[in-house]
Amino acid sequence: MTMPGARNWPKWFALAALVIVLDQISKLYFNSRFQYGEIRPVVEGFFNFTLVYNPGAAFSFLHDAGGWQKYLFTILAFAVSGWLGWNIVKRRFSGMMNLAAAFIMGGALGNVIDRLAYGHVIDFIMLHYYNQWFYPAFNLADSFICVGAALMVLDSLKKPSN
């Protein structure tokens, strides 16, 4: 089934590449200008920049698994990105779903670059509430993945059910 608004697939791959570039530039910046564990407040009591390394997945899932998780998450990122890219090329997605897929592919592959280059993912965004509650540190790739997932949910809600 061909979806309307999904005909210009190269632009979605270009967007995914732009996400990768922005993600990698931001990680290089923080990795070169911060010491590991350093915290710099941006908005007091809410938002900091920091530099931490995550050898696992989201929320440091499997961070202490011994190294095999790097390969699992790399294979998973390639598989998901390949499936999303194939569906973009085959024009099976709506425009919003293509946008979501581009964000997810760019974010997933941005984190793969870290895993392959460093053995861990570089995180630098820290949200908290006056040192009483902390959200796990994350990066631009993670942000794009989350926005992409939210767009996928929104896209699925607007479709009529059979």
Contact map, one row per residue, 1 for C-alpha under 8 A:
111000000000000000000000000000000000000000000000000000000000000000000000000000000000000000110000000000000000000000000000000000000000000000000000000000000000000000
111101000000000000000000000000000000000000000000000000000000000000000000000000000000000001111000000000000000000000000000000000000000000000000000000000000000000000
111111000000000000000000000000000000000000000000000000000000000000000000000000000000000000111100000000000000000000000000000000000000000000000000000000000000000000
011111100000000000000000000000000000000000000000000000000000000000000000000000000000000000000110000000000000000000000000000000000000000000000000000000000000000000
001111110000000000000000000000000000000000000000000000000000000000000000000000000000000000000110000000000000000000000000000000000000000000000000000000000000000000
011111111000000000000000000000000000000000000000000000000000000000000000000000000000000100111110010000000000000000000000000000000000000000000000000000000000000000
000111111000000000000000000000000000000000000000000000000000000000000000000000000000000000100000000000000000000000000000000000000000000000000000000000000000000000
000011111111000000000000000000000000000000000000000000000000000000000000000000000000000000000000000000000000000000000000000000000000000000000000000000000000000000
000001111111100000000000000000000000000000000000000000000000000000000000000000000000000110100000000000000000000000000000000000000000000000000000000000000000000000
000000011111110000000000000000000000000000000000000000000000000000000000000000000000000000000000000000000000000000000000000000000000000000000000000000000000000000
000000011111111000000000000000000000000000000000000000000000000000000000000000000000000000000000000000000000000000000000000000000000000000000000000000000000000000
000000011111111100000000000000000000000000000000000000000000000000000000000000000000000100000000011001000000000000000000000000000000000000000000000000000000000000
000000001111111110000000000000000000000000000000000000000000000000000000000000000000100000000000000001000000000000000000000000000000000000000000000000000000000000
000000000111111111000000000000000000000000000000000000000000000000000000000000000000000000000000000000000000000000000000000000000000000000000000000000000000000000
000000000011111111100000000000000000000000000000000000000000000000000000000000000000000000000000000001100100000000000000000000000000000000000000000000000000000000
000000000001111111110000000000000000000000000000000000000000000000000000000000000000000000000000000001111110000000000000000000000000000000000000000000000000000000
000000000000111111111000000000000000000000000000000000000000000000000000000000000000000000000000000000000100000000000000000000000000000000000000000000000000000000
000000000000011111111100000000000000000000000000000000000000000000000000000000000000000000000000000000000100000000000000000000000000000000000000000000000000000000
000000000000001111111110000000000000000000000000000000000000000000000000000000000000000000000000000000100110010000000000000000000000000000001001000000000000000000
000000000000000111111111000000000000000000000000000000000000000000000000000000000000000000000000000000000110110000000000000000000000000000001000000000000000000000
000000000000000011111111100000000000000000000000000000000000000000000000000000000000000000000000000000000000010000000000000000000000000000000000000000000000000000
000000000000000001111111110000000000000000000000000000000000000000000000000000000000000000000000000000000000000000000000000000000000000000010000000000000000000000
000000000000000000111111111000000000000000000000000000000000000000000000000000000000000000000000000000000010010000000000000000000000000000111000000000000000000000
000000000000000000011111111100000000000000000000000000000000000000000000000000000000000000000000000000000000010000000000000000000000000000000000000000000000000000
000000000000000000001111111110000000000000000000000000000000000000000000000000000000000000000000000000000000000000000000000000000000000000000000000000000000000000
000000000000000000000111111111000000000000000000000000000000000000000000000000000000000000000000000000000000000000000000000000000000000000010000000000000000000000
000000000000000000000011111111100000000000000000000000000000000000000000000000000000000000000000000000000000000000000000011100000000000000100000000000000000000000
000000000000000000000001111111110000000000000000000000000000000000000000000000000000000000000000000000000000000000000000000000000000000000000000000000000000000000
000000000000000000000000111111111000000000000000000000000000000000000000000000000000000000000000000000000000000000000000000000000000000000000000000000000000000000
000000000000000000000000011111111100000000000000011000000000000000000000000000000000000000000000000000000000000000000000000100000000000000000000000000000000000000
000000000000000000000000001111111111000000000000001000000000000000000000000000000000000000000000000000000000000000000000010000000000000000000000000000000000000000
000000000000000000000000000111111110000000000000000000000000000000000000000000000000000000000000000000000000000000000000000000000000000000000000000000000000000000
000000000000000000000000000011111110000000000000000000000000000000000000000000000000000000000000000000000000000000000000000000000000000000000000000000000000000000
000000000000000000000000000001111111010000000000011000000000000000000000000000000000000000000000000000000000000000000000000000000000000000000000000000000000000000
000000000000000000000000000000111111110000000000001000000000000000000000000000000000000000000000000000000000000000000000000000000000000000000000000000000000000000
000000000000000000000000000000100111110000000000011100000000000000000000000000000000000000000000000000000000000000000000000000000000000000000000000000000000000000
000000000000000000000000000000000011111000000000011100000000000000000000000000000000000000000000000000000000000000000000000000000000000000000000000000000000000000
000000000000000000000000000000000111111100000000011000000000000000000000000000000000000000000000000000000000000000000000000000000000000000000000000000000000000000
000000000000000000000000000000000000111110000001111000000000000000000000000000000000000000000000000000000000000000000000000000000000000000000000000000000000000000
000000000000000000000000000000000000011111000001110000000000000000000000000000000000000000000000000000000000000000000000000000000000000000000000000000000000000000
000000000000000000000000000000000000001111110011100000000000000000000000000000000000000000000000000000000000000000000000000000000000000000000000000000000000000000
000000000000000000000000000000000000000111110011100000000000000000000000000000000000000000000000000000000000000000000000000000000000000000000000000000000000000000
000000000000000000000000000000000000000011111111000000000000000000000000000000000000000000000000000000000000000000000000000000000000000000000000000000000000000000
000000000000000000000000000000000000000011111111000000000000000000000000000000000000000000000000000000000000000000000000000000000100000000000000000000000000000000
000000000000000000000000000000000000000000111110000000000000000000000000000000000000000000000000000000000000000000000000000000011110000000000000000000000000000000
000000000000000000000000000000000000000000111111000000000000000000000000000000000000000000000000000000000000000000000000000000111100000000000000000000000000000000
000000000000000000000000000000000000000011111111100000000000000000000000000000000000000000000000000000000000000000000000000011110000000000000000000000000000000000
000000000000000000000000000000000000001111110111110000000000000000000000000000000000000000000000000000000000000000000000000011110000000000000000000000000000000000
000000000000000000000000000000000000001111000011111000000000000000000000000000000000000000000000000000000000000000000000000111000000000000000000000000000000000000
000000000000000000000000000001000101111100000001111100000000000000000000000000000000000000000000000000000000000000000000001111000000000010000000000000000000000000
000000000000000000000000000001100111111000000000111110000000000000000000000000000000000000000000000000000000000000000000011100000000000000000000000000000000000000
000000000000000000000000000000000001100000000000011111000000000000000000000000000000000000000000000000000000000000000000011100000000000010000000000000000000000000
000000000000000000000000000000000000000000000000001111100000000000000000000000000000000000000000000000000000000000000001111000000000000000000000000000000000000000
000000000000000000000000000000000000000000000000000111111001001000000000000000000000000000000000000000000000000000000001111000000000000000000000000000000000000000
000000000000000000000000000000000000000000000000000011111001011100101100000000000000000000000000000000000000000000100011100000000000000000000000000000000000000000
000000000000000000000000000000000000000000000000000001111111111110001100000000000000000000000000000000000000000000000001100000000000000000000000000000000000000000
000000000000000000000000000000000000000000000000000001111111111000000000100000000000000000000000000000000000000000000000000000000000000000000000000000000000000000
000000000000000000000000000000000000000000000000000000011111100000000000000000000000000000000000000000000000000000000000000000000000000000000000000000000000000000
000000000000000000000000000000000000000000000000000000011111100000000000000000000000000000000000000000000000000000000000000000000000000110000000000000000000000000
000000000000000000000000000000000000000000000000000001111111111000000000000000000000000000000000000000000000000000000000000000000000000000000000000000000000000000
000000000000000000000000000000000000000000000000000000011111111000000000000000000000000000000000000000000000000000000000000000000000000000000000000000000000000000
000000000000000000000000000000000000000000000000000000111001111110001000000000000000000000000000000000000000000000000000000000000000000000000000000000000000000000
000000000000000000000000000000000000000000000000000001111001111111001000000000000000000000000000000000000000000000000000000000000000000000000000000000000000000000
000000000000000000000000000000000000000000000000000000110000011111100000000000000000000000000000000000000000000000000000000000000000000000000000000000000000000000
000000000000000000000000000000000000000000000000000000010000011111111000000000000000000000000000000000000000000000000000000000000000000000000000000000000000000000
000000000000000000000000000000000000000000000000000000000000001111111000000000000000000000000000000000000000000000000000000000000000000000000000000000000000000000
000000000000000000000000000000000000000000000000000000100000000111111110000000000000000000000000000000000000000000000000000000000000000000000000000000000000000000
000000000000000000000000000000000000000000000000000000000000000011111111000000000000000000000000000000000000000000000000000000000000000000000000000000000000000000
000000000000000000000000000000000000000000000000000000110000011011111111100000000000000000000000000000000000000000000000000000000000000000000000000000000000000000
000000000000000000000000000000000000000000000000000000110000000000111111110000000000000000000000000000000000000000110011000000000000000000000000000000000000000000
000000000000000000000000000000000000000000000000000000000000000000111111111000000000000000000000000000000000000000000000000000000000000000000000000000000000000000
000000000000000000000000000000000000000000000000000000000000000000011111111100000000000000000000000000000000000000000000000000000000000000000000000000000000000000
000000000000000000000000000000000000000000000000000000001000000000001111111110000000000000000000000000000000000100000000000000000000000000000000000000000000000000
000000000000000000000000000000000000000000000000000000000000000000000111111111000000000000000000000000000000000100100000000000000000000000000000000000000000000000
000000000000000000000000000000000000000000000000000000000000000000000011111111100000000000000000000000000000000000000000000000000000000000000000000000000000000000
000000000000000000000000000000000000000000000000000000000000000000000001111111110000000000000000000000000000000000000000000000000000000000000000000000000000000000
000000000000000000000000000000000000000000000000000000000000000000000000111111111000000000000000000000001001100100000000000000000000000000000000000000000000000000
000000000000000000000000000000000000000000000000000000000000000000000000011111111100000000000000000000000001100000000000000000000000000000000000000000000000000000
000000000000000000000000000000000000000000000000000000000000000000000000001111111110000000000000000000000000000000000000000000000000000000000000000000000000000000
000000000000000000000000000000000000000000000000000000000000000000000000000111111111000000000000000000001000000000000000000000000000000000000000000000000000000000
000000000000000000000000000000000000000000000000000000000000000000000000000011111111100000000000000010011001100000000000000000000000000000000000000000000000000000
000000000000000000000000000000000000000000000000000000000000000000000000000001111111110000000000000000000000000000000000000000000000000000000000000000000000000000
000000000000000000000000000000000000000000000000000000000000000000000000000000111111111000000000000000000000000000000000000000000000000000000000000000000000000000
000000000000000000000000000000000000000000000000000000000000000000000000000000011111111100000000000010001000000000000000000000000000000000000000000000000000000000
000000000000100000000000000000000000000000000000000000000000000000000000000000001111111110000000000011001000000000000000000000000000000000000000000000000000000000
000000000000000000000000000000000000000000000000000000000000000000000000000000000111111111000000000000000000000000000000000000000000000000000000000000000000000000
000000000000000000000000000000000000000000000000000000000000000000000000000000000011111111111000000000000000000000000000000000000000000000000000000000000000000000
000001001001000000000000000000000000000000000000000000000000000000000000000000000001111111111000010010000000000000000000000000000000000000000000000000000000000000
000000001000000000000000000000000000000000000000000000000000000000000000000000000000111111110000000000000000000000000000000000000000000000000000000000000000000000
010000000000000000000000000000000000000000000000000000000000000000000000000000000000011111110000000000000000000000000000000000000000000000000000000000000000000000
111001101000000000000000000000000000000000000000000000000000000000000000000000000000001111111100000000000000000000000000000000000000000000000000000000000000000000
111001000000000000000000000000000000000000000000000000000000000000000000000000000000001111111100000000000000000000000000000000000000000000000000000000000000000000
011001000000000000000000000000000000000000000000000000000000000000000000000000000000001100111111110000000000000000000000000000000000000000000000000000000000000000
001111000000000000000000000000000000000000000000000000000000000000000000000000000000000000111111110000000000000000000000000000000000000000000000000000000000000000
000111000000000000000000000000000000000000000000000000000000000000000000000000000000000000001111111000000000000000000000000000000000000000000000000000000000000000
000000000000000000000000000000000000000000000000000000000000000000000000000000000000000000001111111100000000000000000000000000000000000000000000000000110010000000
000000000000000000000000000000000000000000000000000000000000000000000000000000000000000000001111111110000000000000000000000000000000000000000000000000110010000000
000001000001000000000000000000000000000000000000000000000000000000000000000000000000000100001111111111000000000000000000000000000000000000000000000000000000000000
000000000001000000000000000000000000000000000000000000000000000000000000000000000000000000000011111111100000000000000000000000000000000000000000000100100000000000
000000000000000000000000000000000000000000000000000000000000000000000000000000000000000000000001111111110000000000000000000000000000000000000000001111110000000000
000000000000000000000000000000000000000000000000000000000000000000000000000000001001100100000000111111111000000000000000000000000000000000000000000100000000000000
000000000001101100000000000000000000000000000000000000000000000000000000000000000000100000000000011111111100000000000000000000000000000000000000000100000000000000
000000000000001100100000000000000000000000000000000000000000000000000000000000000000000000000000001111111110000000000000000000000000000000000001101100000000000000
000000000000000100000000000000000000000000000000000000000000000000000000000000001000000000000000000111111111000000000000000000000000000000000001110110000000000000
000000000000000100000000000000000000000000000000000000000000000000000000000010011001100000000000000011111111100000000000000000000000000000000000100000000000000000
000000000000001111110000000000000000000000000000000000000000000000000000000000000000000000000000000001111111110000000000000000000000000000001001100000000000000000
000000000000000100110010000000000000000000000000000000000000000000000000000000000000000000000000000000111111111000000000000000000000000000011111100000000000000000
000000000000000000000000000000000000000000000000000000000000000000000000000011001000000000000000000000011111111100000000000000000000000000001100100000000000000000
000000000000000000010000000000000000000000000000000000000000000000000000000011001000000000000000000000001111111110000000000000000000000000000000000000000000000000
000000000000000000111011000000000000000000000000000000000000000000000000000000000000000000000000000000000111111111000000000000000000000000001000000000000000000000
000000000000000000000000000000000000000000000000000000000000000000000000000000000000000000000000000000000011111111100000100000000000000000001000000000000000000000
000000000000000000000000000000000000000000000000000000000000000000000000110010000000000000000000000000000001111111110000100000000000000000000000000000000000000000
000000000000000000000000000000000000000000000000000000000000000000000000000000000000000000000000000000000000111111111000000000000000000000000000000000000000000000
000000000000000000000000000000000000000000000000000000000000000000000000000000000000000000000000000000000000011111111111110000000000000000000000000000000000000000
000000000000000000000000000000000000000000000000000000100000000000000100010000000000000000000000000000000000001111111111100000000000000000000000000000000000000000
000000000000000000000000000000000000000000000000000000000000000000000100000000000000000000000000000000000000000111111111000000000000000000000000000000000000000000
000000000000000000000000000000000000000000000000000000000000000000000000000000000000000000000000000000000000000011111110000000000000000000000000000000000000000000
000000000000000000000000000000000000000000000000000000000000000000000000000000000000000000000000000000000000000001111111100000000000000000000000000000000000000000
000000000000000000000000000000000000000000000000000000100000000000000100000000000000000000000000000000000000000001111111100000000000000000000000000000000000000000
000000000000000000000000000000000000000000000000000011110000000000000100000000000000000000000000000000000000000001110111110000000000000000000000000000000000000000
000000000000000000000000000000000000000000000000000011110000000000000000000000000000000000000000000000000000001101100111111000000000000000000000000000000000000000
000000000000000000000000001000100000000000000000001111000000000000000000000000000000000000000000000000000000000001000001111100000000000001100000000000000000000000
000000000000000000000000001000000000000000000000011111000000000000000000000000000000000000000000000000000000000000000000111110000000000011100000000000000000000000
000000000000000000000000001001000000000000000000111100000000000000000000000000000000000000000000000000000000000000000000011111000000000011100000000000000000000000
000000000000000000000000000000000000000000000011110000000000000000000000000000000000000000000000000000000000000000000000001111100000000011100000000000000000000000
000000000000000000000000000000000000000000000011110000000000000000000000000000000000000000000000000000000000000000000000000111110000011111000000000000000000000000
000000000000000000000000000000000000000000000111000000000000000000000000000000000000000000000000000000000000000000000000000011111000011110000000000000000000000000
000000000000000000000000000000000000000000001111000000000000000000000000000000000000000000000000000000000000000000000000000001111111111000000000000000000000000000
000000000000000000000000000000000000000000001100000000000000000000000000000000000000000000000000000000000000000000000000000000111111110000000000000000000000000000
000000000000000000000000000000000000000000011100000000000000000000000000000000000000000000000000000000000000000000000000000000011111100000000000000000000000000000
000000000000000000000000000000000000000000001000000000000000000000000000000000000000000000000000000000000000000000000000000000011111110000000000000000000000000000
000000000000000000000000000000000000000000000000000000000000000000000000000000000000000000000000000000000000000000000000000000011111110000000000000000000000000000
000000000000000000000000000000000000000000000000000000000000000000000000000000000000000000000000000000000000000000000000000000011111111000000000000000000000000000
000000000000000000000000000000000000000000000000000000000000000000000000000000000000000000000000000000000000000000000000000001111011111100000000000000000000000000
000000000000000000000000000000000000000000000000000000000000000000000000000000000000000000000000000000000000000000000000000001110000111110000000000000000000000000
000000000000000000000000000000000000000000000000000000000010000000000000000000000000000000000000000000000000000000000000000001100000011111000000000000000000000000
000000000000000000000000000000000000000000000000010100000010000000000000000000000000000000000000000000000000000000000000001111100000001111100000000000000000000000
000000000000000000000000000000000000000000000000000000000000000000000000000000000000000000000000000000000000000000000000011111000000000111110110000000000000000000
000000000000000000000010001000000000000000000000000000000000000000000000000000000000000000000000000000000000000000000000011110000000000011111110000000000000000000
000000000000000000000110010000000000000000000000000000000000000000000000000000000000000000000000000000000010000000000000000000000000000001111111000000000000000000
000000000000000000110010000000000000000000000000000000000000000000000000000000000000000000000000000000000111011000000000000000000000000000111111100000000000000000
000000000000000000000000000000000000000000000000000000000000000000000000000000000000000000000000000000000011000000000000000000000000000001111111110000000000000000
000000000000000000000000000000000000000000000000000000000000000000000000000000000000000000000000000000000010000000000000000000000000000001111111111000000000000000
000000000000000000100000000000000000000000000000000000000000000000000000000000000000000000000000000000110110000000000000000000000000000000011111111100000000000000
000000000000000000000000000000000000000000000000000000000000000000000000000000000000000000000000000000111111000000000000000000000000000000001111111110000000000000
000000000000000000000000000000000000000000000000000000000000000000000000000000000000000000000000000000010000000000000000000000000000000000000111111111000000000000
000000000000000000000000000000000000000000000000000000000000000000000000000000000000000000000000000100100000000000000000000000000000000000000011111111100000000000
000000000000000000000000000000000000000000000000000000000000000000000000000000000000000000000000001111110000000000000000000000000000000000000001111111110000000000
000000000000000000000000000000000000000000000000000000000000000000000000000000000000000000000000000100010000000000000000000000000000000000000000111111111000000000
000000000000000000000000000000000000000000000000000000000000000000000000000000000000000000000000000100000000000000000000000000000000000000000000011111111100000000
000000000000000000000000000000000000000000000000000000000000000000000000000000000000000000000001101100000000000000000000000000000000000000000000001111111110000000
000000000000000000000000000000000000000000000000000000000000000000000000000000000000000000000001100100000000000000000000000000000000000000000000000111111111000000
000000000000000000000000000000000000000000000000000000000000000000000000000000000000000000000000000000000000000000000000000000000000000000000000000011111111100000
000000000000000000000000000000000000000000000000000000000000000000000000000000000000000000000000000000000000000000000000000000000000000000000000000001111111110000
000000000000000000000000000000000000000000000000000000000000000000000000000000000000000000000001100000000000000000000000000000000000000000000000000000111111111000
000000000000000000000000000000000000000000000000000000000000000000000000000000000000000000000000000000000000000000000000000000000000000000000000000000011111111000
000000000000000000000000000000000000000000000000000000000000000000000000000000000000000000000000000000000000000000000000000000000000000000000000000000001111111100
000000000000000000000000000000000000000000000000000000000000000000000000000000000000000000000000000000000000000000000000000000000000000000000000000000000111111100
000000000000000000000000000000000000000000000000000000000000000000000000000000000000000000000000000000000000000000000000000000000000000000000000000000000011111110
000000000000000000000000000000000000000000000000000000000000000000000000000000000000000000000000000000000000000000000000000000000000000000000000000000000000111111
000000000000000000000000000000000000000000000000000000000000000000000000000000000000000000000000000000000000000000000000000000000000000000000000000000000000001111
000000000000000000000000000000000000000000000000000000000000000000000000000000000000000000000000000000000000000000000000000000000000000000000000000000000000000111
